[in-house]
Amino acid sequence: MNGLSFPTSLRWPLADSLSMNSPLSPIAVALVGSLSIYGFYRTILKRTDKIEKWDEENELVLITGGSSGIGKQIVEDLSLKKNRVIIWDIQQPEFELPDDVHFYHVDITSAQAITEVASVVRKVHGDPTVLINNAGVFYHGTILESPEREFRQTFDVNVIAHFLLVKEFLPSMVRRNKGHVVTMASIASFVAVGEMVDYCCSKASILAFHEGLTQELKHFYDAPNVRTSIVHPLWVQTPMVKGFTDYQSTFAQPVMSPKTVSERVVDQIISRQGGQIILPTRLFLASALRGLPIPVQEMARSFFSKIVYKVRDVRTAANNE
């Protein structure tokens, strides 16, 4: 997915729809925007003098799905900054691990496996201070085409594993009132697209998970220094989206490198700030999409769904040759 940069033929209808259907006047929109910016900077200024400086010697980052794609890049970038990193994955890394990076084979859909390997990690390395829930799966297929096992695996890996991992590692963070849980989501958290419905549902679910976890830390556990961050990238050049990027002439969407995403994630962790990251940054209003008039929302969903459908046709033809 690229941003909400609609074709020229759609731009004026989109503007007309906004002006005709939006319940908000320009003054109201400006007021809401100003208040949002004020609230953002007020929060940052309030927190700046309370943030403990990052000390890599006393931090331990655990990342799921760190053997490839965005996860692999995050591991490499953290390692370059002399951070200790634990990779949990079912896939063996195909790169040489630096001295401070350790790999454990773990099926994160198994609560028993998580508990057993977590016990080993604690004994050998200590309690993780940063948890990056990065592992994810994606299957091509419409609702009627996809087998039940794919639906279930998508939710087991992309959603349920977040609950299991947080239940395992959050208590030690709460006790110390220090830590960070990073949730790797997607722009799909905001836009449902045909042929990726289960994936979009899973990413919308973990947005709710992130928001709810943030509230529990603040109001139920009194652990405001345990940070939470969520990351919503658009299309990224990873094995997961190869089924689209292999047909770039039809797909015709800009694709970010894993490095672009990793740099933002690593900066966020080291800053000890929580928050929401939308990439590319020009899509910062994507989270407001569901507050727009229904016709505008539908234009966004149709825009991306048509792209996916065109790629599907080309991919099917290529597979039948």
ZADO-1210 file (C-alpha; in nm, 4 decimals, padded with zeros to 6 digits):
<atoms>
<atom x="00.0000" y="00.0000" z="00.0000" code="MET" pos="1"/>
<atom x="00.1200" y="00.3469" z="-00.0803" code="ASN" pos="2"/>
<atom x="-00.0383" y="00.6473" z="00.0835" code="GLY" pos="3"/>
<atom x="-00.3804" y="00.7930" z="00.0285" code="LEU" pos="4"/>
<atom x="-00.2489" y="00.9633" z="-00.2860" code="SER" pos="5"/>
<atom x="-00.5449" y="00.9096" z="-00.5141" code="PHE" pos="6"/>
<atom x="-00.5274" y="00.9162" z="-00.8949" code="PRO" pos="7"/>
<atom x="-00.6024" y="01.2511" z="-01.0557" code="THR" pos="8"/>
<atom x="-00.9442" y="01.1248" z="-01.1637" code="SER" pos="9"/>
<atom x="-01.0405" y="01.0710" z="-00.8007" code="LEU" pos="10"/>
<atom x="-00.8952" y="01.3824" z="-00.6404" code="ARG" pos="11"/>
<atom x="-01.1753" y="01.6260" z="-00.7214" code="TRP" pos="12"/>
<atom x="-01.4537" y="01.3788" z="-00.6339" code="PRO" pos="13"/>
<atom x="-01.2731" y="01.3182" z="-00.3068" code="LEU" pos="14"/>
<atom x="-01.2530" y="01.6896" z="-00.2338" code="ALA" pos="15"/>
<atom x="-01.6204" y="01.7353" z="-00.3282" code="ASP" pos="16"/>
<atom x="-01.7207" y="01.4474" z="-00.1039" code="SER" pos="17"/>
<atom x="-01.5301" y="01.5935" z="00.1869" code="LEU" pos="18"/>
<atom x="-01.6832" y="01.9375" z="00.1437" code="SER" pos="19"/>
<atom x="-02.0381" y="01.8094" z="00.0891" code="MET" pos="20"/>
<atom x="-02.0505" y="01.5243" z="00.3385" code="ASN" pos="21"/>
<atom x="-01.8195" y="01.6255" z="00.6200" code="SER" pos="22"/>
<atom x="-02.0062" y="01.7287" z="00.9362" code="PRO" pos="23"/>
<atom x="-01.7053" y="01.9422" z="01.0331" code="LEU" pos="24"/>
<atom x="-01.6647" y="02.3022" z="00.9208" code="SER" pos="25"/>
<atom x="-01.3177" y="02.4282" z="00.8206" code="PRO" pos="26"/>
<atom x="-01.3023" y="02.6191" z="01.1501" code="ILE" pos="27"/>
<atom x="-01.3823" y="02.3034" z="01.3463" code="ALA" pos="28"/>
<atom x="-01.1188" y="02.1072" z="01.1563" code="VAL" pos="29"/>
<atom x="-00.8590" y="02.3777" z="01.2251" code="ALA" pos="30"/>
<atom x="-00.9554" y="02.3854" z="01.5933" code="LEU" pos="31"/>
<atom x="-00.9294" y="02.0089" z="01.6323" code="VAL" pos="32"/>
<atom x="-00.5923" y="02.0112" z="01.4558" code="GLY" pos="33"/>
<atom x="-00.4597" y="02.2912" z="01.6746" code="SER" pos="34"/>
<atom x="-00.5722" y="02.1185" z="01.9930" code="LEU" pos="35"/>
<atom x="-00.4119" y="01.7936" z="01.8786" code="SER" pos="36"/>
<atom x="-00.0781" y="01.9651" z="01.8136" code="ILE" pos="37"/>
<atom x="-00.0989" y="02.1504" z="02.1449" code="TYR" pos="38"/>
<atom x="-00.1734" y="01.8273" z="02.3309" code="GLY" pos="39"/>
<atom x="00.1136" y="01.6491" z="02.1591" code="PHE" pos="40"/>
<atom x="00.3741" y="01.9092" z="02.2514" code="TYR" pos="41"/>
<atom x="00.2355" y="01.9520" z="02.6017" code="ARG" pos="42"/>
<atom x="00.2750" y="01.5770" z="02.6582" code="THR" pos="43"/>
<atom x="00.6296" y="01.5765" z="02.5214" code="ILE" pos="44"/>
<atom x="00.7365" y="01.8776" z="02.7296" code="LEU" pos="45"/>
<atom x="00.5824" y="01.7251" z="03.0411" code="LYS" pos="46"/>
<atom x="00.7746" y="01.4016" z="02.9954" code="ARG" pos="47"/>
<atom x="01.1119" y="01.5281" z="02.8787" code="THR" pos="48"/>
<atom x="01.2626" y="01.5896" z="03.2214" code="ASP" pos="49"/>
<atom x="01.1376" y="01.2550" z="03.3557" code="LYS" pos="50"/>
<atom x="01.2857" y="01.0258" z="03.0923" code="ILE" pos="51"/>
<atom x="01.5748" y="00.8111" z="03.2055" code="GLU" pos="52"/>
<atom x="01.8620" y="00.8008" z="02.9594" code="LYS" pos="53"/>
<atom x="01.8968" y="00.4815" z="02.7532" code="TRP" pos="54"/>
<atom x="02.1746" y="00.2558" z="02.8825" code="ASP" pos="55"/>
<atom x="02.2380" y="-00.0339" z="02.6444" code="GLU" pos="56"/>
<atom x="02.4332" y="-00.2305" z="02.9060" code="GLU" pos="57"/>
<atom x="02.1239" y="-00.2595" z="03.1247" code="ASN" pos="58"/>
<atom x="01.8717" y="-00.3193" z="02.8481" code="GLU" pos="59"/>
<atom x="01.7652" y="-00.6440" z="02.6833" code="LEU" pos="60"/>
<atom x="01.5508" y="-00.6341" z="02.3688" code="VAL" pos="61"/>
<atom x="01.3445" y="-00.9393" z="02.2742" code="LEU" pos="62"/>
<atom x="01.2024" y="-00.9388" z="01.9218" code="ILE" pos="63"/>
<atom x="00.9790" y="-01.1959" z="01.7562" code="THR" pos="64"/>
<atom x="01.0229" y="-01.2653" z="01.3865" code="GLY" pos="65"/>
<atom x="01.3777" y="-01.1318" z="01.3927" code="GLY" pos="66"/>
<atom x="01.5241" y="-01.3695" z="01.1356" code="SER" pos="67"/>
<atom x="01.4017" y="-01.1883" z="00.8244" code="SER" pos="68"/>
<atom x="01.2369" y="-00.8759" z="00.6887" code="GLY" pos="69"/>
<atom x="01.1835" y="-00.5769" z="00.9161" code="ILE" pos="70"/>
<atom x="01.2738" y="-00.7820" z="01.2222" code="GLY" pos="71"/>
<atom x="01.6141" y="-00.8742" z="01.0843" code="LYS" pos="72"/>
<atom x="01.6891" y="-00.5092" z="01.0075" code="GLN" pos="73"/>
<atom x="01.5855" y="-00.4017" z="01.3581" code="ILE" pos="74"/>
<atom x="01.8185" y="-00.6653" z="01.5046" code="VAL" pos="75"/>
<atom x="02.1084" y="-00.5412" z="01.2916" code="GLU" pos="76"/>
<atom x="02.0464" y="-00.1753" z="01.3754" code="ASP" pos="77"/>
<atom x="02.0157" y="-00.2426" z="01.7492" code="LEU" pos="78"/>
<atom x="02.3313" y="-00.4520" z="01.7408" code="SER" pos="79"/>
<atom x="02.5258" y="-00.1724" z="01.5699" code="LEU" pos="80"/>
<atom x="02.4372" y="00.0434" z="01.8703" code="LYS" pos="81"/>
<atom x="02.5808" y="-00.2233" z="02.1048" code="LYS" pos="82"/>
<atom x="02.2434" y="-00.3421" z="02.2359" code="ASN" pos="83"/>
<atom x="02.1777" y="-00.6943" z="02.3608" code="ARG" pos="84"/>
<atom x="01.9097" y="-00.8626" z="02.1499" code="VAL" pos="85"/>
<atom x="01.7178" y="-01.1903" z="02.1737" code="ILE" pos="86"/>
<atom x="01.5551" y="-01.3238" z="01.8549" code="ILE" pos="87"/>
<atom x="01.2513" y="-01.5515" z="01.8813" code="TRP" pos="88"/>
<atom x="01.1546" y="-01.7122" z="01.5522" code="ASP" pos="89"/>
<atom x="01.0634" y="-02.0453" z="01.3948" code="ILE" pos="90"/>
<atom x="01.3030" y="-01.9667" z="01.1110" code="GLN" pos="91"/>
<atom x="01.6775" y="-01.9980" z="01.1676" code="GLN" pos="92"/>
<atom x="01.8613" y="-01.6713" z="01.0883" code="PRO" pos="93"/>
<atom x="02.0525" y="-01.6881" z="00.7618" code="GLU" pos="94"/>
<atom x="02.3012" y="-01.4259" z="00.8768" code="PHE" pos="95"/>
<atom x="02.5877" y="-01.4324" z="01.1227" code="GLU" pos="96"/>
<atom x="02.4767" y="-01.3283" z="01.4693" code="LEU" pos="97"/>
<atom x="02.6812" y="-01.0570" z="01.6411" code="PRO" pos="98"/>
<atom x="02.8185" y="-01.1389" z="01.9867" code="ASP" pos="99"/>
<atom x="02.5338" y="-00.9689" z="02.1736" code="ASP" pos="100"/>
<atom x="02.2560" y="-01.1267" z="01.9644" code="VAL" pos="101"/>
<atom x="02.1123" y="-01.4682" z="02.0538" code="HIS" pos="102"/>
<atom x="01.8571" y="-01.6817" z="01.8714" code="PHE" pos="103"/>
<atom x="01.5928" y="-01.9129" z="02.0205" code="TYR" pos="104"/>
<atom x="01.3610" y="-02.1307" z="01.8165" code="HIS" pos="105"/>
<atom x="01.0101" y="-02.0618" z="01.9492" code="VAL" pos="106"/>
<atom x="00.6588" y="-02.1250" z="01.8214" code="ASP" pos="107"/>
<atom x="00.4903" y="-01.8125" z="01.9564" code="ILE" pos="108"/>
<atom x="00.1446" y="-01.9625" z="01.8983" code="THR" pos="109"/>
<atom x="00.2174" y="-02.2094" z="02.1810" code="SER" pos="110"/>
<atom x="00.1755" y="-02.0763" z="02.5350" code="ALA" pos="111"/>
<atom x="00.3777" y="-02.3700" z="02.6666" code="GLN" pos="112"/>
<atom x="00.6684" y="-02.3009" z="02.4302" code="ALA" pos="113"/>
<atom x="00.6682" y="-01.9337" z="02.5276" code="ILE" pos="114"/>
<atom x="00.6802" y="-02.0158" z="02.8991" code="THR" pos="115"/>
<atom x="00.9549" y="-02.2753" z="02.8612" code="GLU" pos="116"/>
<atom x="01.1872" y="-02.0650" z="02.6460" code="VAL" pos="117"/>
<atom x="01.1179" y="-01.7495" z="02.8491" code="ALA" pos="118"/>
<atom x="01.2447" y="-01.9343" z="03.1568" code="SER" pos="119"/>
<atom x="01.5706" y="-02.0114" z="02.9757" code="VAL" pos="120"/>
<atom x="01.6066" y="-01.6508" z="02.8578" code="VAL" pos="121"/>
<atom x="01.5659" y="-01.5191" z="03.2122" code="ARG" pos="122"/>
<atom x="01.8237" y="-01.7578" z="03.3543" code="LYS" pos="123"/>
<atom x="02.0815" y="-01.6858" z="03.0846" code="VAL" pos="124"/>
<atom x="02.0209" y="-01.3195" z="02.9988" code="HIS" pos="125"/>
<atom x="01.7807" y="-01.1698" z="03.2539" code="GLY" pos="126"/>
<atom x="01.4378" y="-01.0135" z="03.2066" code="ASP" pos="127"/>
<atom x="01.3745" y="-00.8409" z="02.8726" code="PRO" pos="128"/>
<atom x="01.3250" y="-00.4672" z="02.9149" code="THR" pos="129"/>
<atom x="01.1899" y="-00.4176" z="02.5621" code="VAL" pos="130"/>
<atom x="00.9470" y="-00.6499" z="02.3841" code="LEU" pos="131"/>
<atom x="00.8987" y="-00.6031" z="02.0098" code="ILE" pos="132"/>
<atom x="00.5994" y="-00.8009" z="01.8840" code="ASN" pos="133"/>
<atom x="00.7085" y="-00.8107" z="01.5217" code="ASN" pos="134"/>
<atom x="00.6297" y="-01.1618" z="01.3923" code="ALA" pos="135"/>
<atom x="00.3444" y="-01.1791" z="01.1442" code="GLY" pos="136"/>
<atom x="00.1955" y="-01.3889" z="00.8665" code="VAL" pos="137"/>
<atom x="00.0005" y="-01.2947" z="00.5557" code="PHE" pos="138"/>
<atom x="-00.1915" y="-01.5117" z="00.3098" code="TYR" pos="139"/>
<atom x="-00.3374" y="-01.4143" z="-00.0272" code="HIS" pos="140"/>
<atom x="-00.7006" y="-01.5126" z="-00.0753" code="GLY" pos="141"/>
<atom x="-01.0577" y="-01.3924" z="-00.0496" code="THR" pos="142"/>
<atom x="-01.2785" y="-01.4934" z="00.2420" code="ILE" pos="143"/>
<atom x="-01.4441" y="-01.7701" z="00.0387" code="LEU" pos="144"/>
<atom x="-01.1156" y="-01.9025" z="-00.1001" code="GLU" pos="145"/>
<atom x="-00.9119" y="-01.9147" z="00.2195" code="SER" pos="146"/>
<atom x="-00.9057" y="-02.2323" z="00.4310" code="PRO" pos="147"/>
<atom x="-00.9910" y="-02.2106" z="00.7993" code="GLU" pos="148"/>
<atom x="-00.6355" y="-02.2991" z="00.9033" code="ARG" pos="149"/>
<atom x="-00.5068" y="-01.9785" z="00.7384" code="GLU" pos="150"/>
<atom x="-00.7604" y="-01.7608" z="00.9230" code="PHE" pos="151"/>
<atom x="-00.6654" y="-01.9245" z="01.2505" code="ARG" pos="152"/>
<atom x="-00.2915" y="-01.9025" z="01.1963" code="GLN" pos="153"/>
<atom x="-00.3199" y="-01.5361" z="01.1000" code="THR" pos="154"/>
<atom x="-00.4911" y="-01.4574" z="01.4284" code="PHE" pos="155"/>
<atom x="-00.2727" y="-01.6924" z="01.6344" code="ASP" pos="156"/>
<atom x="00.0481" y="-01.5258" z="01.5127" code="VAL" pos="157"/>
<atom x="-00.0679" y="-01.1689" z="01.4494" code="ASN" pos="158"/>
<atom x="-00.2949" y="-01.1242" z="01.7531" code="VAL" pos="159"/>
<atom x="-00.3069" y="-01.3997" z="02.0172" code="ILE" pos="160"/>
<atom x="00.0737" y="-01.4191" z="02.0404" code="ALA" pos="161"/>
<atom x="00.0789" y="-01.0536" z="02.1498" code="HIS" pos="162"/>
<atom x="-00.1381" y="-01.1404" z="02.4495" code="PHE" pos="163"/>
<atom x="00.0729" y="-01.4438" z="02.5395" code="LEU" pos="164"/>
<atom x="00.4032" y="-01.2583" z="02.5138" code="LEU" pos="165"/>
<atom x="00.2847" y="-00.9573" z="02.7105" code="VAL" pos="166"/>
<atom x="00.1472" y="-01.1842" z="02.9843" code="LYS" pos="167"/>
<atom x="00.4914" y="-01.3465" z="03.0017" code="GLU" pos="168"/>
<atom x="00.7166" y="-01.0409" z="03.0020" code="PHE" pos="169"/>
<atom x="00.5112" y="-00.7429" z="03.1204" code="LEU" pos="170"/>
<atom x="00.5025" y="-00.8303" z="03.4948" code="PRO" pos="171"/>
<atom x="00.8763" y="-00.7672" z="03.5393" code="SER" pos="172"/>
<atom x="00.8432" y="-00.4333" z="03.3584" code="MET" pos="173"/>
<atom x="00.5516" y="-00.3320" z="03.5816" code="VAL" pos="174"/>
<atom x="00.7442" y="-00.4246" z="03.8974" code="ARG" pos="175"/>
<atom x="01.0282" y="-00.1937" z="03.7942" code="ARG" pos="176"/>
<atom x="00.8007" y="00.0654" z="03.6316" code="ASN" pos="177"/>
<atom x="01.0362" y="00.0527" z="03.3361" code="LYS" pos="178"/>
<atom x="01.0131" y="-00.1105" z="02.9954" code="GLY" pos="179"/>
<atom x="00.8699" y="-00.0813" z="02.6471" code="HIS" pos="180"/>
<atom x="00.6242" y="-00.2893" z="02.4442" code="VAL" pos="181"/>
<atom x="00.6428" y="-00.2237" z="02.0702" code="VAL" pos="182"/>
<atom x="00.3596" y="-00.3484" z="01.8491" code="THR" pos="183"/>
<atom x="00.4325" y="-00.3828" z="01.4778" code="MET" pos="184"/>
<atom x="00.1036" y="-00.3159" z="01.3003" code="ALA" pos="185"/>
<atom x="00.0278" y="-00.1782" z="00.9528" code="SER" pos="186"/>
<atom x="-00.1677" y="00.0854" z="00.7648" code="ILE" pos="187"/>
<atom x="-00.4074" y="-00.2089" z="00.7262" code="ALA" pos="188"/>
<atom x="-00.5144" y="-00.1284" z="01.0846" code="SER" pos="189"/>
<atom x="-00.7155" y="00.1561" z="00.9296" code="PHE" pos="190"/>
<atom x="-00.8077" y="00.0316" z="00.5795" code="VAL" pos="191"/>
<atom x="-00.9748" y="-00.3029" z="00.5041" code="ALA" pos="192"/>
<atom x="-00.8713" y="-00.4389" z="00.1639" code="VAL" pos="193"/>
<atom x="-01.0083" y="-00.7254" z="-00.0435" code="GLY" pos="194"/>
<atom x="-00.8031" y="-01.0478" z="-00.0582" code="GLU" pos="195"/>
<atom x="-00.6344" y="-00.9551" z="00.2710" code="MET" pos="196"/>
<atom x="-00.9363" y="-00.9365" z="00.5006" code="VAL" pos="197"/>
<atom x="-00.7991" y="-01.1658" z="00.7723" code="ASP" pos="198"/>
<atom x="-00.4714" y="-00.9731" z="00.7748" code="TYR" pos="199"/>
<atom x="-00.6513" y="-00.6367" z="00.7977" code="CYS" pos="200"/>
<atom x="-00.8691" y="-00.7697" z="01.0798" code="CYS" pos="201"/>
<atom x="-00.5613" y="-00.8862" z="01.2691" code="SER" pos="202"/>
<atom x="-00.3915" y="-00.5476" z="01.2361" code="LYS" pos="203"/>
<atom x="-00.7041" y="-00.3630" z="01.3484" code="ALA" pos="204"/>
<atom x="-00.7135" y="-00.5993" z="01.6473" code="SER" pos="205"/>
<atom x="-00.3597" y="-00.5246" z="01.7589" code="ILE" pos="206"/>
<atom x="-00.4257" y="-00.1523" z="01.7364" code="LEU" pos="207"/>
<atom x="-00.7020" y="-00.2064" z="01.9933" code="ALA" pos="208"/>
<atom x="-00.4613" y="-00.4281" z="02.1892" code="PHE" pos="209"/>
<atom x="-00.2005" y="-00.1513" z="02.1981" code="HIS" pos="210"/>
<atom x="-00.4528" y="00.1123" z="02.3036" code="GLU" pos="211"/>
<atom x="-00.6000" y="-00.1088" z="02.5757" code="GLY" pos="212"/>
<atom x="-00.2575" y="-00.2113" z="02.7071" code="LEU" pos="213"/>
<atom x="-00.1609" y="00.1550" z="02.7319" code="THR" pos="214"/>
<atom x="-00.4691" y="00.2277" z="02.9428" code="GLN" pos="215"/>
<atom x="-00.4098" y="-00.0695" z="03.1716" code="GLU" pos="216"/>
<atom x="-00.0513" y="00.0366" z="03.2380" code="LEU" pos="217"/>
<atom x="-00.1626" y="00.3896" z="03.3159" code="LYS" pos="218"/>
<atom x="-00.4753" y="00.3289" z="03.5240" code="HIS" pos="219"/>
<atom x="-00.4669" y="-00.0316" z="03.6485" code="PHE" pos="220"/>
<atom x="-00.0976" y="-00.0998" z="03.7137" code="TYR" pos="221"/>
<atom x="00.0320" y="00.2514" z="03.7888" code="ASP" pos="222"/>
<atom x="00.3319" y="00.1917" z="03.5638" code="ALA" pos="223"/>
<atom x="00.3491" y="00.5081" z="03.3500" code="PRO" pos="224"/>
<atom x="00.7167" y="00.4552" z="03.2684" code="ASN" pos="225"/>
<atom x="00.6437" y="00.1302" z="03.0880" code="VAL" pos="226"/>
<atom x="00.6110" y="00.2716" z="02.7385" code="ARG" pos="227"/>
<atom x="00.3956" y="00.1405" z="02.4565" code="THR" pos="228"/>
<atom x="00.4481" y="00.2125" z="02.0876" code="SER" pos="229"/>
<atom x="00.2695" y="00.0974" z="01.7752" code="ILE" pos="230"/>
<atom x="00.4090" y="00.1158" z="01.4218" code="VAL" pos="231"/>
<atom x="00.1942" y="00.1334" z="01.1069" code="HIS" pos="232"/>
<atom x="00.4084" y="00.0984" z="00.7921" code="PRO" pos="233"/>
<atom x="00.2678" y="00.0930" z="00.4407" code="LEU" pos="234"/>
<atom x="00.4209" y="-00.1399" z="00.1810" code="TRP" pos="235"/>
<atom x="00.7678" y="-00.2610" z="00.2871" code="VAL" pos="236"/>
<atom x="01.0091" y="-00.4673" z="00.0768" code="GLN" pos="237"/>
<atom x="00.9877" y="-00.7952" z="00.2693" code="THR" pos="238"/>
<atom x="00.9140" y="-01.1595" z="00.1821" code="PRO" pos="239"/>
<atom x="00.5592" y="-01.1023" z="00.3097" code="MET" pos="240"/>
<atom x="00.4650" y="-00.8688" z="00.0236" code="VAL" pos="241"/>
<atom x="00.6671" y="-01.0418" z="-00.2477" code="LYS" pos="242"/>
<atom x="00.3408" y="-01.1563" z="-00.4081" code="GLY" pos="243"/>
<atom x="00.2747" y="-00.7897" z="-00.4883" code="PHE" pos="244"/>
<atom x="00.6191" y="-00.6446" z="-00.5492" code="THR" pos="245"/>
<atom x="00.7109" y="-00.9202" z="-00.7960" code="ASP" pos="246"/>
<atom x="00.4566" y="-00.7567" z="-01.0290" code="TYR" pos="247"/>
<atom x="00.5682" y="-00.3969" z="-00.9843" code="GLN" pos="248"/>
<atom x="00.4570" y="-00.2847" z="-01.3312" code="SER" pos="249"/>
<atom x="00.0976" y="-00.3637" z="-01.2287" code="THR" pos="250"/>
<atom x="00.1340" y="-00.2938" z="-00.8571" code="PHE" pos="251"/>
<atom x="00.2887" y="00.0488" z="-00.9290" code="ALA" pos="252"/>
<atom x="00.3193" y="00.1456" z="-00.5631" code="GLN" pos="253"/>
<atom x="00.6240" y="00.2935" z="-00.3885" code="PRO" pos="254"/>
<atom x="00.7719" y="00.0428" z="-00.1438" code="VAL" pos="255"/>
<atom x="00.9773" y="00.1325" z="00.1634" code="MET" pos="256"/>
<atom x="01.2934" y="-00.0485" z="00.2624" code="SER" pos="257"/>
<atom x="01.3064" y="-00.2359" z="00.5959" code="PRO" pos="258"/>
<atom x="01.5813" y="00.0106" z="00.6921" code="LYS" pos="259"/>
<atom x="01.3370" y="00.3023" z="00.6808" code="THR" pos="260"/>
<atom x="01.1051" y="00.1289" z="00.9255" code="VAL" pos="261"/>
<atom x="01.3838" y="-00.0028" z="01.1457" code="SER" pos="262"/>
<atom x="01.5438" y="00.3373" z="01.1954" code="GLU" pos="263"/>
<atom x="01.2182" y="00.4802" z="01.3301" code="ARG" pos="264"/>
<atom x="01.1597" y="00.1826" z="01.5579" code="VAL" pos="265"/>
<atom x="01.5127" y="00.1899" z="01.7002" code="VAL" pos="266"/>
<atom x="01.4984" y="00.5670" z="01.7534" code="ASP" pos="267"/>
<atom x="01.1657" y="00.5259" z="01.9331" code="GLN" pos="268"/>
<atom x="01.3045" y="00.2586" z="02.1643" code="ILE" pos="269"/>
<atom x="01.6218" y="00.4483" z="02.2511" code="ILE" pos="270"/>
<atom x="01.4255" y="00.7701" z="02.3112" code="SER" pos="271"/>
<atom x="01.2172" y="00.5837" z="02.5726" code="ARG" pos="272"/>
<atom x="00.9092" y="00.7516" z="02.4313" code="GLN" pos="273"/>
<atom x="00.5818" y="00.5770" z="02.3615" code="GLY" pos="274"/>
<atom x="00.3430" y="00.6647" z="02.0825" code="GLY" pos="275"/>
<atom x="00.2101" y="00.5890" z="01.7372" code="GLN" pos="276"/>
<atom x="00.4336" y="00.5855" z="01.4294" code="ILE" pos="277"/>
<atom x="00.2800" y="00.5971" z="01.0820" code="ILE" pos="278"/>
<atom x="00.5112" y="00.5405" z="00.7853" code="LEU" pos="279"/>
<atom x="00.5579" y="00.7129" z="00.5535" code="PRO" pos="280"/>
<atom x="00.5025" y="01.0159" z="00.7754" code="THR" pos="281"/>
<atom x="00.2950" y="01.1960" z="00.5110" code="ARG" pos="282"/>
<atom x="00.0149" y="00.9538" z="00.5995" code="LEU" pos="283"/>
<atom x="-00.0042" y="01.0822" z="00.9568" code="PHE" pos="284"/>
<atom x="-00.3794" y="01.1407" z="00.9181" code="LEU" pos="285"/>
<atom x="-00.4461" y="00.7775" z="00.8227" code="ALA" pos="286"/>
<atom x="-00.5606" y="00.7057" z="01.1766" code="SER" pos="287"/>
<atom x="-00.8418" y="00.9581" z="01.1260" code="ALA" pos="288"/>
<atom x="-00.9771" y="00.7773" z="00.8190" code="LEU" pos="289"/>
<atom x="-01.2648" y="00.6098" z="01.0024" code="ARG" pos="290"/>
<atom x="-01.3827" y="00.9475" z="01.1244" code="GLY" pos="291"/>
<atom x="-01.4323" y="01.0709" z="00.7692" code="LEU" pos="292"/>
<atom x="-01.7628" y="01.0457" z="00.5789" code="PRO" pos="293"/>
<atom x="-01.8467" y="00.6944" z="00.4615" code="ILE" pos="294"/>
<atom x="-01.8077" y="00.7779" z="00.0891" code="PRO" pos="295"/>
<atom x="-01.4525" y="00.8969" z="00.1538" code="VAL" pos="296"/>
<atom x="-01.3685" y="00.5848" z="00.3529" code="GLN" pos="297"/>
<atom x="-01.5063" y="00.3700" z="00.0729" code="GLU" pos="298"/>
<atom x="-01.2955" y="00.5503" z="-00.1860" code="MET" pos="299"/>
<atom x="-00.9808" y="00.4671" z="00.0125" code="ALA" pos="300"/>
<atom x="-01.0773" y="00.1009" z="00.0518" code="ARG" pos="301"/>
<atom x="-01.1703" y="00.0723" z="-00.3159" code="SER" pos="302"/>
<atom x="-00.8473" y="00.2382" z="-00.4257" code="PHE" pos="303"/>
<atom x="-00.6324" y="-00.0247" z="-00.2549" code="PHE" pos="304"/>
<atom x="-00.8641" y="-00.3175" z="-00.3300" code="SER" pos="305"/>
<atom x="-00.8540" y="-00.2429" z="-00.7035" code="LYS" pos="306"/>
<atom x="-00.4742" y="-00.2481" z="-00.6961" code="ILE" pos="307"/>
<atom x="-00.4737" y="-00.5837" z="-00.5180" code="VAL" pos="308"/>
<atom x="-00.7298" y="-00.7224" z="-00.7654" code="TYR" pos="309"/>
<atom x="-00.5219" y="-00.6158" z="-01.0668" code="LYS" pos="310"/>
<atom x="-00.2094" y="-00.7777" z="-00.9221" code="VAL" pos="311"/>
<atom x="-00.4109" y="-01.0914" z="-00.8474" code="ARG" pos="312"/>
<atom x="-00.5122" y="-01.1181" z="-01.2146" code="ASP" pos="313"/>
<atom x="-00.1537" y="-01.0817" z="-01.3339" code="VAL" pos="314"/>
<atom x="-00.0234" y="-01.3248" z="-01.0712" code="ARG" pos="315"/>
<atom x="-00.2861" y="-01.5846" z="-01.1635" code="THR" pos="316"/>
<atom x="-00.2047" y="-01.5541" z="-01.5335" code="ALA" pos="317"/>
<atom x="00.1678" y="-01.5900" z="-01.4632" code="ALA" pos="318"/>
<atom x="00.1096" y="-01.8992" z="-01.2486" code="ASN" pos="319"/>
<atom x="-00.0988" y="-02.0591" z="-01.5243" code="ASN" pos="320"/>
<atom x="00.1669" y="-02.0164" z="-01.7922" code="GLU" pos="321"/>
</atoms>
